[in-house]
C-alpha cells in the first residue's frame, strides 16, 4: 500500500464518473448486430481472440 501511495502523485487518483452512462443509440445497436452476423469471434488456445468473416 505504501508503494502505491508513493506513486499517487505521479499517476493521480482514479477517475470517478459522476454522470450516469448513456444508453446505446439505435444506430449503434444496429451496427453491432450487423457485425455479429457477418463475423465470428475465434479464440486460440493461447487466449488470443480475433474476428473472422463468416462464410456466405
N, C-alpha and C positions, 0 to 999 in steps of 0.2 A: 504494500500500500504506500509505503514511504517513497519508493521509486516512482510509482505512478503519480503521486502528488508532486514530486520534483519536476516532472515533465509537463505538468499542467500549465505552467506559464508559457511554454513553447507552443503547445497544441491547443490550449484553451479548453473551456468546458464543453461538454456535449451540447449540440444544438437541440433546443426544445421547440417543437411546433406548437404554436398557440392557436392556430386555426384548424378547424375540422377539415379532413381531407375531402377533396371534391369528388363526386361520383363520376365514373367514366361517361363520356359523351356517346350518343348512339352511333356516331361515325366511327369512333374508336372500337366499339364493340363489334360493329360490322366488319371492320378491317381485321380484327383479331380472329373472328370466326372464319373469314376467308383464308387467312394464313394457316389456321389449324386444319382446314380441309385440304389445302394444297401441299402441306408439308408434314413430315413425320419426325418426331424427336427420337434420335438414336443415342444410346449411352454405351460407350465402350467399356470393357471390363475394368479399365483403369479409372473409370469415373468421368472421363471426358465426354461431354454431351454436345451434339451438333444436330442441325436440321438437314433433312434430305427431302427433296421433292418427291412426292408420291407419284407412282406411275399412273398414267391415264387409264 
